[in-house]
């Protein structure tokens, strides 16, 4: 599955995100499942296309992505980091806490990249 930006001014994905870890892949699948309330509908479809492409290994650091899609993704990473890491559930499964910490790092990188690109 390929992802094609729909806007005239996409930016690169800008980060590396390890899709081999089970936490990362499962959570990105959950992002897809929870995207059904995104409006407008075209943005929801674009976001889901991006997530599917990522799950199939088609999104690299240099892949051009719509900024609105990147912002949604950064928000989902941030939300998951809150739930699994920042809220301090240290007695939970250590793999989940580590995954949340990884997402916290990656969302910070993605937000910095978006800001650097002026978006």
N, C-alpha and C positions, 0 to 999 in steps of 0.2 A: 504494500500500500504506500503510495506516494503522497506527500503533502505539498500543496501548491498555495502560496500566499495569494490572497485576493485583493490586497491593497496595492497602491502604487509605490508605497514607501516602507517595505519590510526591512527589518534589521536581522543580523545574524542571531542564531540561538545564543551564542556567546559563552556557553559553559559546557563542561563535560559532566554528564550525569550517568553514573554506572547503572545500567539496566540489568546487570547479571545478578544482583542481589535480590533475593526473593522479596524482601520488604519493599524495595523500590518498585519492582514490577507490579506487585499486588496493590500498592497504594495508587499507582498511576491508573490501574484498572478501575479502582474506586473513584478516582477523579472522573473517569469517563462515565461511570454509572450515575454519578451525582450531578452531571452537567445538564440534566433535562430541564432545569429551571432558568437557564441562561437566556436572556433576551438581548438583542433580537435573535430570532431563530437561526439566522444565517451565522451569527457568531457562535452559537451553540454547535452548529454543524462543523464550522471551521475548527473549533476547539477539539471536538471529537475526532476529526480527521487528523489533526496534529497529534493527539494522544495515541491514536492507532498507529500512525507512522512511527512514533517514538517506540511503541511496544514492539514494532517489527524491525527495529534497528535502523530506521531510515532518517533519523534526526541526529545530525552531528553538530559540533560547535559552529561550523561554517554555514549551516543550513539557514536560508532566509525564512523568517517567520513574521507574520503580522504582529504588530506591537500589541494590539488588543488581546491576541491569543497568548503572547508572552506574559502580559500582565495577569491574565487569568491563571496561567500556570504558576507564576510566582506567588500569587495569592493562595493557591491550593497547597503549594509547598510550605508556605508560611503557616497556614492553618493546621496542617498535619504536624509541623514542628511544635506548634503550641500544644496540641493535644498529647503527642507522644513524648515530648522532651521538656519543653519550658514549664509546663504545669507541674512538674516535679513528681511524676509517678515512678519514683525510683524503685519501688518494690515490684513494678511490672516486669514483664519479660525483658531481659537485657538487650535482646536483639531489636525489640521495638523501640526502646529508649535510644539505642545506638542509631537506628534508622531515623528517628526524629531529630537527633543531633545532626546527622548527615544532611537532612532536609533543611535544617536551620542554616547550615553553612551554605548550601546550594542556593537557597532563596536569597540570602544576602549577596552572593555573587551575581545572581540574576538581576536583582534590584539595582546593584551598582552598575551592571552592564547597561541596563535600560536607561539609567540616569546619564551615564557617559555618552550614550547615543542621542541624548537630548529628547527622549520620548516621554 
